[in-house]
Amino acid sequence: QVQVVESGGGLVQAGGSLRLSCTASGLNIGDYAMAWFRQAPGKEREWVSCISRSGGNPVYVDSVKGRFTISRDSAENTLYLLMNRLKPEDTAMYYCAAGSEDTFYYCSASRVRYTYWGQGTQVTVSS
């Protein structure tokens, strides 16, 4: 049975940092494209970042470029999202997702490409 579990969220002041973790069981994250999405109250779920099966070529939504870094530790089977210089508009529930991609160096920004989802971890940034 596949499980994806996020952790590391919390309350932080604007300008601060958090590192989110996503631990998977029942699948090897190296075999999947992995992504982070977020959803703020009253808004649609938004793609934040993804990393391909190759582990390279991370991609980011423009609003987090230069502030967020996605990475993975294959030995720990864990995906990370390091978030620096946080802003109040980053406040949201953050979700980790895994999806199959035929292309080794590609990951998608589309929700429908991801099969396995965690329950989310809340990030709140105060001004």
The first five atom37 places (N, CA, C, CB, O) and aatype in JSON, in Angstrom:
{
  "aatype": [5, 19, 5, 19, 19, 6, 15, 7, 7, 7, 10, 19, 5, 0, 7, 7, 15, 10, 1, 10, 15, 4, 16, 0, 15, 7, 10, 2, 9, 7, 3, 18, 0, 12, 0, 17, 13, 1, 5, 0, 14, 7, 11, 6, 1, 6, 17, 19, 15, 4, 9, 15, 1, 15, 7, 7, 2, 14, 19, 18, 19, 3, 15, 19, 11, 7, 1, 13, 16, 9, 15, 1, 3, 15, 0, 6, 2, 16, 10, 18, 10, 10, 12, 2, 1, 10, 11, 14, 6, 3, 16, 0, 12, 18, 18, 4, 0, 0, 7, 15, 6, 3, 16, 13, 18, 18, 4, 15, 0, 15, 1, 19, 1, 18, 16, 18, 17, 7, 5, 7, 16, 5, 19, 16, 19, 15, 15],
  "atom_mask": [
    [1, 1, 1, 1, 1],
    [1, 1, 1, 1, 1],
    [1, 1, 1, 1, 1],
    [1, 1, 1, 1, 1],
    [1, 1, 1, 1, 1],
    [1, 1, 1, 1, 1],
    [1, 1, 1, 1, 1],
    [1, 1, 1, 0, 1],
    [1, 1, 1, 0, 1],
    [1, 1, 1, 0, 1],
    [1, 1, 1, 1, 1],
    [1, 1, 1, 1, 1],
    [1, 1, 1, 1, 1],
    [1, 1, 1, 1, 1],
    [1, 1, 1, 0, 1],
    [1, 1, 1, 0, 1],
    [1, 1, 1, 1, 1],
    [1, 1, 1, 1, 1],
    [1, 1, 1, 1, 1],
    [1, 1, 1, 1, 1],
    [1, 1, 1, 1, 1],
    [1, 1, 1, 1, 1],
    [1, 1, 1, 1, 1],
    [1, 1, 1, 1, 1],
    [1, 1, 1, 1, 1],
    [1, 1, 1, 0, 1],
    [1, 1, 1, 1, 1],
    [1, 1, 1, 1, 1],
    [1, 1, 1, 1, 1],
    [1, 1, 1, 0, 1],
    [1, 1, 1, 1, 1],
    [1, 1, 1, 1, 1],
    [1, 1, 1, 1, 1],
    [1, 1, 1, 1, 1],
    [1, 1, 1, 1, 1],
    [1, 1, 1, 1, 1],
    [1, 1, 1, 1, 1],
    [1, 1, 1, 1, 1],
    [1, 1, 1, 1, 1],
    [1, 1, 1, 1, 1],
    [1, 1, 1, 1, 1],
    [1, 1, 1, 0, 1],
    [1, 1, 1, 1, 1],
    [1, 1, 1, 1, 1],
    [1, 1, 1, 1, 1],
    [1, 1, 1, 1, 1],
    [1, 1, 1, 1, 1],
    [1, 1, 1, 1, 1],
    [1, 1, 1, 1, 1],
    [1, 1, 1, 1, 1],
    [1, 1, 1, 1, 1],
    [1, 1, 1, 1, 1],
    [1, 1, 1, 1, 1],
    [1, 1, 1, 1, 1],
    [1, 1, 1, 0, 1],
    [1, 1, 1, 0, 1],
    [1, 1, 1, 1, 1],
    [1, 1, 1, 1, 1],
    [1, 1, 1, 1, 1],
    [1, 1, 1, 1, 1],
    [1, 1, 1, 1, 1],
    [1, 1, 1, 1, 1],
    [1, 1, 1, 1, 1],
    [1, 1, 1, 1, 1],
    [1, 1, 1, 1, 1],
    [1, 1, 1, 0, 1],
    [1, 1, 1, 1, 1],
    [1, 1, 1, 1, 1],
    [1, 1, 1, 1, 1],
    [1, 1, 1, 1, 1],
    [1, 1, 1, 1, 1],
    [1, 1, 1, 1, 1],
    [1, 1, 1, 1, 1],
    [1, 1, 1, 1, 1],
    [1, 1, 1, 1, 1],
    [1, 1, 1, 1, 1],
    [1, 1, 1, 1, 1],
    [1, 1, 1, 1, 1],
    [1, 1, 1, 1, 1],
    [1, 1, 1, 1, 1],
    [1, 1, 1, 1, 1],
    [1, 1, 1, 1, 1],
    [1, 1, 1, 1, 1],
    [1, 1, 1, 1, 1],
    [1, 1, 1, 1, 1],
    [1, 1, 1, 1, 1],
    [1, 1, 1, 1, 1],
    [1, 1, 1, 1, 1],
    [1, 1, 1, 1, 1],
    [1, 1, 1, 1, 1],
    [1, 1, 1, 1, 1],
    [1, 1, 1, 1, 1],
    [1, 1, 1, 1, 1],
    [1, 1, 1, 1, 1],
    [1, 1, 1, 1, 1],
    [1, 1, 1, 1, 1],
    [1, 1, 1, 1, 1],
    [1, 1, 1, 1, 1],
    [1, 1, 1, 0, 1],
    [1, 1, 1, 1, 1],
    [1, 1, 1, 1, 1],
    [1, 1, 1, 1, 1],
    [1, 1, 1, 1, 1],
    [1, 1, 1, 1, 1],
    [1, 1, 1, 1, 1],
    [1, 1, 1, 1, 1],
    [1, 1, 1, 1, 1],
    [1, 1, 1, 1, 1],
    [1, 1, 1, 1, 1],
    [1, 1, 1, 1, 1],
    [1, 1, 1, 1, 1],
    [1, 1, 1, 1, 1],
    [1, 1, 1, 1, 1],
    [1, 1, 1, 1, 1],
    [1, 1, 1, 1, 1],
    [1, 1, 1, 1, 1],
    [1, 1, 1, 1, 1],
    [1, 1, 1, 0, 1],
    [1, 1, 1, 1, 1],
    [1, 1, 1, 0, 1],
    [1, 1, 1, 1, 1],
    [1, 1, 1, 1, 1],
    [1, 1, 1, 1, 1],
    [1, 1, 1, 1, 1],
    [1, 1, 1, 1, 1],
    [1, 1, 1, 1, 1],
    [1, 1, 1, 1, 1]
  ],
  "atom_positions": [
    [[0.84, -1.19, 0.0], [0.0, 0.0, 0.0], [0.88, 1.25, 0.0], [-0.96, 0.0, 1.22], [1.82, 1.36, 0.79]],
    [[0.58, 2.17, -0.88], [1.37, 3.39, -1.0], [0.88, 4.42, 0.0], [1.29, 3.95, -2.44], [-0.32, 4.66, 0.15]],
    [[1.84, 5.02, 0.69], [1.54, 6.14, 1.59], [2.54, 7.26, 1.34], [1.59, 5.69, 3.08], [3.73, 7.02, 1.18]],
    [[2.02, 8.46, 1.31], [2.85, 9.65, 1.17], [2.48, 10.57, 2.32], [2.64, 10.35, -0.23], [1.32, 10.95, 2.47]],
    [[3.46, 10.93, 3.13], [3.18, 11.7, 4.34], [4.06, 12.94, 4.39], [3.4, 10.83, 5.6], [5.28, 12.84, 4.37]],
    [[3.42, 14.1, 4.47], [4.13, 15.36, 4.58], [4.31, 15.75, 6.05], [3.4, 16.46, 3.82], [3.52, 15.38, 6.91]],
    [[5.38, 16.51, 6.3], [5.61, 17.05, 7.63], [6.45, 18.31, 7.49], [6.31, 16.02, 8.55], [6.97, 18.62, 6.42]],
    [[6.58, 19.04, 8.6], [7.45, 20.2, 8.62], [6.77, 21.54, 8.52], [0.0, 0.0, 0.0], [7.43, 22.58, 8.62]],
    [[5.46, 21.54, 8.34], [4.75, 22.8, 8.28], [4.69, 23.47, 9.65], [0.0, 0.0, 0.0], [5.09, 22.88, 10.66]],
    [[4.19, 24.69, 9.68], [4.07, 25.41, 10.93], [3.8, 26.87, 10.72], [0.0, 0.0, 0.0], [3.49, 27.31, 9.62]],
    [[3.92, 27.62, 11.82], [3.71, 29.06, 11.79], [5.07, 29.75, 11.81], [2.83, 29.52, 12.99], [5.9, 29.46, 12.67]],
    [[5.29, 30.66, 10.88], [6.57, 31.36, 10.78], [6.32, 32.8, 10.41], [7.52, 30.68, 9.75], [5.33, 33.11, 9.74]],
    [[7.21, 33.69, 10.85], [7.08, 35.1, 10.47], [7.57, 35.31, 9.05], [7.86, 35.99, 11.45], [8.41, 34.56, 8.54]],
    [[7.05, 36.34, 8.42], [7.5, 36.69, 7.08], [9.02, 36.88, 7.08], [6.79, 37.97, 6.59], [9.58, 37.48, 8.0]],
    [[9.66, 36.35, 6.05], [11.11, 36.39, 5.96], [11.79, 35.16, 6.52], [0.0, 0.0, 0.0], [12.98, 34.96, 6.31]],
    [[11.02, 34.33, 7.22], [11.58, 33.13, 7.82], [11.65, 31.97, 6.85], [0.0, 0.0, 0.0], [11.36, 32.11, 5.66]],
    [[12.04, 30.82, 7.38], [12.25, 29.63, 6.56], [11.57, 28.41, 7.19], [13.75, 29.36, 6.37], [11.39, 28.33, 8.4]],
    [[11.21, 27.48, 6.32], [10.72, 26.17, 6.75], [11.23, 25.14, 5.75], [9.15, 26.14, 6.84], [11.47, 25.45, 4.59]],
    [[11.39, 23.91, 6.23], [11.7, 22.82, 5.32], [10.62, 21.75, 5.46], [13.12, 22.22, 5.6], [10.44, 21.17, 6.53]],
    [[9.92, 21.52, 4.38], [8.91, 20.48, 4.35], [9.54, 19.15, 3.92], [7.76, 20.87, 3.4], [10.45, 19.12, 3.09]],
    [[9.04, 18.08, 4.49], [9.48, 16.74, 4.12], [8.29, 15.92, 3.64], [10.18, 16.04, 5.31], [7.15, 16.14, 4.06]],
    [[8.57, 14.99, 2.76], [7.54, 14.09, 2.24], [8.16, 12.69, 2.2], [7.04, 14.54, 0.8], [9.03, 12.41, 1.38]],
    [[7.69, 11.84, 3.08], [8.22, 10.49, 3.17], [7.25, 9.52, 2.51], [8.49, 10.09, 4.63], [6.05, 9.53, 2.79]],
    [[7.8, 8.68, 1.63], [6.96, 7.74, 0.9], [7.22, 6.32, 1.35], [7.19, 7.87, -0.6], [8.36, 5.95, 1.66]],
    [[6.17, 5.53, 1.39], [6.3, 4.1, 1.62], [5.45, 3.39, 0.56], [5.86, 3.7, 3.08], [4.41, 3.89, 0.13]],
    [[5.91, 2.22, 0.17], [5.2, 1.49, -0.87], [5.55, 1.91, -2.27], [0.0, 0.0, 0.0], [5.04, 1.34, -3.24]],
    [[6.42, 2.9, -2.4], [6.94, 3.28, -3.71], [8.33, 3.86, -3.53], [6.0, 4.29, -4.42], [8.68, 4.35, -2.46]],
    [[9.11, 3.78, -4.59], [10.45, 4.34, -4.6], [10.38, 5.68, -5.31], [11.47, 3.37, -5.3], [10.08, 5.74, -6.5]],
    [[10.65, 6.78, -4.59], [10.46, 8.1, -5.19], [11.37, 8.3, -6.4], [10.72, 9.19, -4.17], [11.1, 9.16, -7.24]],
    [[12.46, 7.52, -6.48], [13.33, 7.63, -7.64], [12.68, 7.12, -8.92], [0.0, 0.0, 0.0], [13.17, 7.39, -10.02]],
    [[11.6, 6.38, -8.79], [10.89, 5.85, -9.95], [9.75, 6.76, -10.41], [10.35, 4.47, -9.64], [9.04, 6.45, -11.36]],
    [[9.58, 7.9, -9.72], [8.44, 8.77, -9.98], [8.9, 10.22, -10.14], [7.4, 8.66, -8.86], [9.9, 10.65, -9.57]],
    [[8.13, 10.95, -10.93], [8.23, 12.41, -10.86], [7.53, 12.82, -9.57], [7.58, 13.11, -12.13], [6.47, 12.3, -9.23]],
    [[8.15, 13.75, -8.84], [7.63, 14.18, -7.55], [7.34, 15.67, -7.6], [8.62, 13.85, -6.41], [8.04, 16.44, -8.26]],
    [[6.3, 16.08, -6.89], [5.91, 17.48, -6.95], [5.38, 17.96, -5.6], [4.86, 17.7, -8.03], [4.95, 17.17, -4.76]],
    [[5.41, 19.26, -5.44], [4.74, 19.94, -4.35], [3.64, 20.83, -4.95], [5.75, 20.79, -3.49], [3.86, 21.53, -5.94]],
    [[2.48, 20.77, -4.33], [1.37, 21.65, -4.66], [0.96, 22.36, -3.37], [0.16, 20.85, -5.29], [1.34, 21.95, -2.28]],
    [[0.18, 23.42, -3.5], [-0.35, 24.1, -2.32], [-1.75, 24.6, -2.61], [0.56, 25.27, -1.89], [-2.13, 24.84, -3.75]],
    [[-2.52, 24.75, -1.53], [-3.89, 25.23, -1.66], [-4.21, 26.17, -0.52], [-4.89, 24.06, -1.7], [-4.2, 25.78, 0.65]],
    [[-4.48, 27.41, -0.86], [-4.88, 28.41, 0.12], [-6.4, 28.37, 0.26], [-4.38, 29.83, -0.29], [-7.1, 27.95, -0.66]],
    [[-6.93, 28.82, 1.39], [-8.38, 28.81, 1.59], [-9.1, 29.57, 0.48], [-8.74, 29.42, 2.95], [-8.74, 30.7, 0.15]],
    [[-10.12, 28.94, -0.09], [-10.91, 29.58, -1.13], [-10.27, 29.61, -2.5], [0.0, 0.0, 0.0], [-10.81, 30.21, -3.43]],
    [[-9.1, 28.98, -2.63], [-8.41, 28.98, -3.92], [-8.21, 27.57, -4.42], [-7.06, 29.7, -3.79], [-8.32, 26.6, -3.67]],
    [[-7.9, 27.46, -5.71], [-7.64, 26.16, -6.3], [-6.24, 25.68, -5.9], [-7.77, 26.23, -7.85], [-5.36, 26.47, -5.54]],
    [[-6.07, 24.37, -5.96], [-4.75, 23.82, -5.68], [-3.79, 24.26, -6.77], [-4.8, 22.27, -5.58], [-4.09, 24.18, -7.96]],
    [[-2.63, 24.73, -6.35], [-1.64, 25.32, -7.24], [-0.36, 24.51, -7.22], [-1.36, 26.78, -6.84], [0.13, 24.12, -6.16]],
    [[0.18, 24.25, -8.39], [1.48, 23.59, -8.49], [2.57, 24.55, -8.03], [1.75, 23.11, -9.94], [2.54, 25.73, -8.37]],
    [[3.53, 24.05, -7.25], [4.62, 24.86, -6.73], [5.96, 24.49, -7.37], [4.71, 24.7, -5.21], [6.71, 25.35, -7.82]],
    [[6.24, 23.18, -7.42], [7.54, 22.75, -7.9], [7.48, 21.26, -8.2], [8.65, 23.07, -6.88], [6.64, 20.54, -7.67]],
    [[8.38, 20.81, -9.06], [8.49, 19.37, -9.3], [9.92, 19.01, -9.68], [7.51, 18.92, -10.4], [10.72, 19.86, -10.07]],
    [[10.2, 17.72, -9.54], [11.52, 17.2, -9.87], [11.33, 15.9, -10.62], [12.4, 16.98, -8.59], [10.48, 15.08, -10.25]],
    [[12.1, 15.7, -11.67], [11.91, 14.53, -12.53], [12.51, 13.28, -11.93], [12.5, 14.78, -13.9], [13.17, 13.34, -10.88]],
    [[12.29, 12.15, -12.58], [12.87, 10.89, -12.13], [14.39, 10.96, -12.12], [12.4, 9.73, -13.02], [15.04, 10.28, -11.32]],
    [[14.96, 11.75, -12.99], [16.42, 11.88, -13.04], [16.97, 12.55, -11.79], [16.84, 12.67, -14.28], [18.15, 12.4, -11.47]],
    [[16.12, 13.28, -11.08], [16.59, 14.02, -9.91], [17.1, 15.4, -10.26], [0.0, 0.0, 0.0], [17.42, 16.2, -9.38]],
    [[17.19, 15.68, -11.55], [17.65, 17.0, -11.96], [16.52, 17.81, -12.55], [0.0, 0.0, 0.0], [15.35, 17.41, -12.48]],
    [[16.86, 18.95, -13.13], [15.89, 19.81, -13.8], [14.68, 20.16, -12.95], [15.43, 19.15, -15.06], [13.55, 20.01, -13.42]],
    [[14.88, 20.62, -11.72], [13.72, 21.05, -10.94], [13.06, 22.27, -11.58], [14.14, 21.37, -9.48], [13.73, 23.1, -12.2]],
    [[11.78, 22.37, -11.42], [11.0, 23.45, -12.02], [10.16, 24.1, -10.92], [10.1, 22.92, -13.19], [9.7, 23.43, -9.99]],
    [[9.97, 25.41, -11.05], [9.25, 26.15, -10.02], [8.23, 27.1, -10.64], [10.22, 26.92, -9.14], [8.42, 27.61, -11.74]],
    [[7.17, 27.33, -9.91], [6.24, 28.39, -10.3], [6.97, 29.72, -10.08], [4.89, 28.33, -9.47], [7.8, 29.84, -9.18]],
    [[6.67, 30.7, -10.9], [7.41, 31.97, -10.86], [7.41, 32.62, -9.48], [6.83, 32.93, -11.87], [8.4, 33.24, -9.09]],
    [[6.33, 32.49, -8.76], [6.2, 33.19, -7.48], [7.15, 32.68, -6.4], [4.78, 33.08, -6.99], [7.34, 33.35, -5.39]],
    [[7.75, 31.51, -6.6], [8.66, 30.97, -5.58], [10.08, 30.82, -6.08], [8.16, 29.63, -5.11], [10.96, 30.43, -5.32]],
    [[10.31, 31.13, -7.34], [11.67, 31.0, -7.9], [12.65, 31.84, -7.1], [11.69, 31.42, -9.38], [12.38, 33.0, -6.78]],
    [[13.8, 31.24, -6.79], [14.82, 31.94, -6.03], [14.61, 31.89, -4.53], [0.0, 0.0, 0.0], [15.5, 32.28, -3.77]],
    [[13.46, 31.4, -4.1], [13.18, 31.3, -2.66], [13.01, 29.85, -2.21], [11.92, 32.1, -2.31], [13.41, 29.49, -1.1]],
    [[12.42, 29.02, -3.04], [12.16, 27.62, -2.7], [13.12, 26.7, -3.44], [10.7, 27.24, -3.03], [13.53, 26.99, -4.56]],
    [[13.48, 25.59, -2.8], [14.34, 24.58, -3.42], [13.76, 23.2, -3.16], [15.79, 24.68, -2.89], [13.56, 22.8, -2.01]],
    [[13.5, 22.47, -4.24], [13.03, 21.09, -4.12], [14.23, 20.16, -4.24], [11.96, 20.76, -5.21], [15.15, 20.4, -5.03]],
    [[14.21, 19.1, -3.45], [15.3, 18.12, -3.53], [14.76, 16.79, -3.03], [16.55, 18.58, -2.69], [13.67, 16.7, -2.47]],
    [[15.55, 15.76, -3.24], [15.13, 14.46, -2.73], [16.35, 13.69, -2.23], [14.39, 13.66, -3.82], [17.47, 13.9, -2.68]],
    [[16.09, 12.8, -1.3], [17.1, 11.91, -0.75], [16.62, 10.49, -1.05], [17.32, 12.15, 0.79], [15.71, 9.98, -0.39]],
    [[17.22, 9.87, -2.04], [16.75, 8.54, -2.45], [16.99, 7.52, -1.36], [17.46, 8.11, -3.73], [16.19, 6.6, -1.19]],
    [[18.08, 7.66, -0.61], [18.37, 6.69, 0.45], [17.29, 6.73, 1.53], [19.76, 6.97, 1.08], [16.92, 5.71, 2.09]],
    [[16.78, 7.95, 1.8], [15.73, 8.11, 2.8], [14.34, 8.01, 2.18], [15.89, 9.43, 3.51], [13.34, 8.02, 2.89]],
    [[14.29, 7.92, 0.85], [13.01, 7.9, 0.13], [12.13, 9.08, 0.52], [12.26, 6.58, 0.4], [10.93, 8.95, 0.76]],
    [[12.78, 10.25, 0.58], [12.11, 11.45, 1.07], [12.32, 12.61, 0.11], [12.63, 11.81, 2.46], [13.41, 12.81, -0.43]],
    [[11.26, 13.36, -0.08], [11.28, 14.58, -0.89], [11.26, 15.77, 0.06], [10.07, 14.62, -1.88], [10.62, 15.72, 1.11]],
    [[11.96, 16.84, -0.31], [12.01, 18.03, 0.53], [11.59, 19.27, -0.25], [13.41, 18.22, 1.11], [11.68, 19.32, -1.47]],
    [[11.14, 20.26, 0.51], [10.94, 21.59, -0.06], [11.46, 22.58, 0.97], [9.42, 21.87, -0.41], [10.85, 22.8, 2.01]],
    [[12.61, 23.19, 0.64], [13.19, 24.22, 1.5], [12.6, 25.55, 1.07], [14.76, 24.23, 1.42], [12.72, 25.95, -0.09]],
    [[11.97, 26.24, 2.0], [11.3, 27.5, 1.69], [11.95, 28.62, 2.48], [9.78, 27.42, 2.02], [11.89, 28.66, 3.7]],
    [[12.58, 29.53, 1.77], [13.24, 30.69, 2.37], [12.48, 31.97, 2.03], [14.71, 30.79, 1.89], [11.67, 32.0, 1.11]],
    [[12.76, 33.0, 2.81], [12.15, 34.33, 2.59], [10.64, 34.19, 2.39], [12.79, 35.03, 1.35], [10.07, 34.71, 1.42]],
    [[10.02, 33.51, 3.31], [8.59, 33.25, 3.19], [7.78, 34.54, 3.27], [8.15, 32.29, 4.28], [8.15, 35.49, 3.96]],
    [[6.67, 34.54, 2.54], [5.78, 35.69, 2.48], [4.38, 35.26, 2.94], [5.73, 36.29, 1.03], [4.04, 34.08, 2.87]],
    [[3.59, 36.2, 3.41], [2.22, 35.84, 3.83], [1.43, 35.14, 2.73], [1.46, 37.08, 4.27], [0.59, 34.29, 3.02]],
    [[1.69, 35.48, 1.49], [0.97, 34.84, 0.38], [1.39, 33.4, 0.14], [1.18, 35.63, -0.89], [0.78, 32.7, -0.67]],
    [[2.42, 32.93, 0.85], [2.79, 31.51, 0.78], [1.95, 30.66, 1.73], [4.28, 31.34, 1.12], [2.05, 29.43, 1.72]],
    [[1.12, 31.3, 2.54], [0.27, 30.56, 3.46], [-0.67, 29.64, 2.71], [-0.52, 31.53, 4.35], [-1.43, 30.08, 1.84]],
    [[-0.63, 28.36, 3.05], [-1.44, 27.36, 2.35], [-1.21, 26.0, 2.98], [-1.11, 27.32, 0.83], [-0.31, 25.81, 3.8]],
    [[-2.05, 25.04, 2.57], [-1.77, 23.64, 2.85], [-0.88, 23.16, 1.72], [-3.1, 22.79, 2.98], [-1.2, 23.35, 0.55]],
    [[0.22, 22.53, 2.07], [1.18, 22.04, 1.09], [1.06, 20.53, 0.96], [2.61, 22.44, 1.48], [1.04, 19.8, 1.95]],
    [[0.98, 20.08, -0.29], [0.8, 18.67, -0.6], [1.96, 18.14, -1.42], [-0.52, 18.45, -1.34], [2.48, 18.82, -2.31]],
    [[2.35, 16.92, -1.12], [3.34, 16.19, -1.89], [2.61, 15.21, -2.81], [4.35, 15.45, -0.96], [1.58, 14.65, -2.44]],
    [[3.15, 15.0, -4.02], [2.5, 14.1, -4.95], [3.54, 13.34, -5.76], [1.55, 14.87, -5.88], [4.63, 13.85, -6.03]],
    [[3.19, 12.12, -6.15], [4.06, 11.27, -6.97], [3.29, 10.85, -8.21], [4.55, 10.03, -6.17], [2.11, 10.49, -8.15]],
    [[3.99, 10.89, -9.36], [3.33, 10.5, -10.6], [4.27, 9.8, -11.55], [0.0, 0.0, 0.0], [5.47, 10.07, -11.56]],
    [[3.73, 8.9, -12.33], [4.52, 8.19, -13.32], [4.73, 9.06, -14.54], [3.84, 6.86, -13.71], [3.78, 9.67, -15.04]],
    [[5.95, 9.12, -15.02], [6.27, 9.85, -16.24], [7.17, 8.97, -17.09], [6.94, 11.22, -15.92], [8.18, 8.45, -16.61]],
    [[6.81, 8.81, -18.36], [7.64, 8.02, -19.27], [8.98, 8.68, -19.53], [6.91, 7.78, -20.58], [9.99, 8.01, -19.7]],
    [[8.97, 10.03, -19.56], [10.18, 10.76, -19.87], [11.01, 10.95, -18.62], [9.85, 12.11, -20.51], [10.54, 11.51, -17.63]],
    [[12.25, 10.48, -18.65], [13.12, 10.46, -17.47], [13.44, 11.85, -16.95], [14.4, 9.75, -17.78], [13.61, 12.03, -15.74]],
    [[13.54, 12.82, -17.84], [13.98, 14.16, -17.44], [12.83, 15.16, -17.34], [15.0, 14.67, -18.42], [13.07, 16.37, -17.36]],
    [[11.61, 14.7, -17.23], [10.45, 15.58, -17.27], [9.58, 15.41, -16.03], [9.64, 15.33, -18.52], [9.4, 14.3, -15.53]],
    [[9.02, 16.53, -15.55], [7.97, 16.45, -14.55], [6.89, 17.46, -14.92], [8.52, 16.71, -13.11], [7.18, 18.48, -15.55]],
    [[5.68, 17.18, -14.54], [4.54, 17.97, -14.99], [4.04, 18.91, -13.89], [3.41, 17.06, -15.45], [4.17, 18.61, -12.7]],
    [[3.47, 20.03, -14.31], [2.82, 20.96, -13.39], [1.32, 20.68, -13.27], [3.04, 22.39, -13.85], [0.61, 21.39, -12.56]],
    [[0.86, 19.64, -13.95], [-0.57, 19.35, -13.96], [-0.95, 18.35, -12.87], [-0.98, 18.81, -15.32], [-0.31, 17.31, -12.73]],
    [[-1.98, 18.66, -12.11], [-2.43, 17.77, -11.05], [-2.78, 16.38, -11.56], [-3.62, 18.36, -10.36], [-2.54, 15.39, -10.87]],
    [[-3.33, 16.31, -12.76], [-3.83, 15.02, -13.25], [-2.71, 14.05, -13.55], [-4.66, 15.23, -14.49], [-2.97, 12.86, -13.73]],
    [[-1.48, 14.52, -13.6], [-0.35, 13.64, -13.88], [0.14, 12.94, -12.62], [0.8, 14.42, -14.5], [1.03, 12.09, -12.7]],
    [[-0.42, 13.27, -11.47], [0.06, 12.73, -10.21], [-0.99, 11.81, -9.6], [0.4, 13.86, -9.24], [-2.17, 12.15, -9.47]],
    [[-0.53, 10.63, -9.23], [-1.42, 9.57, -8.78], [-1.53, 9.5, -7.26], [-0.96, 8.25, -9.31], [-2.61, 9.3, -6.71]],
    [[-0.4, 9.67, -6.6], [-0.36, 9.49, -5.15], [-0.17, 10.83, -4.47], [0.78, 8.51, -4.75], [0.7, 11.62, -4.83]],
    [[-1.0, 11.08, -3.47], [-1.02, 12.35, -2.75], [-0.98, 12.14, -1.25], [-2.26, 13.16, -3.13], [-1.53, 11.17, -0.73]],
    [[-0.31, 13.06, -0.56], [-0.36, 13.06, 0.88], [-1.56, 13.86, 1.38], [0.0, 0.0, 0.0], [-2.34, 14.39, 0.6]],
    [[-1.67, 13.92, 2.7], [-2.78, 14.63, 3.34], [-2.49, 16.12, 3.53], [-3.09, 14.0, 4.69], [-3.4, 16.9, 3.83]],
    [[-1.25, 16.5, 3.36], [-0.9, 17.91, 3.45], [-0.33, 18.32, 4.79], [0.0, 0.0, 0.0], [-0.57, 17.68, 5.81]],
    [[0.44, 19.4, 4.76], [0.97, 20.01, 5.97], [0.75, 21.52, 5.85], [2.49, 19.67, 6.17], [1.02, 22.11, 4.8]],
    [[0.27, 22.13, 6.92], [-0.12, 23.54, 6.88], [1.07, 24.45, 7.1], [-1.19, 23.83, 7.93], [1.85, 24.27, 8.03]],
    [[1.2, 25.44, 6.23], [2.2, 26.49, 6.37], [1.47, 27.81, 6.53], [3.18, 26.52, 5.14], [0.65, 28.19, 5.69]],
    [[1.78, 28.51, 7.61], [1.16, 29.82, 7.87], [2.27, 30.84, 8.08], [0.21, 29.77, 9.1], [3.12, 30.67, 8.95]],
    [[2.24, 31.89, 7.27], [3.26, 32.94, 7.36], [2.59, 34.21, 7.84], [3.97, 33.16, 5.97], [1.68, 34.73, 7.19]],
    [[3.04, 34.7, 8.97], [2.45, 35.92, 9.53], [3.23, 37.14, 9.07], [2.42, 35.86, 11.07], [4.44, 37.08, 8.84]],
    [[2.52, 38.24, 8.94], [3.17, 39.48, 8.47], [3.7, 40.3, 9.62], [2.19, 40.32, 7.65], [4.28, 41.37, 9.4]]
  ]
}
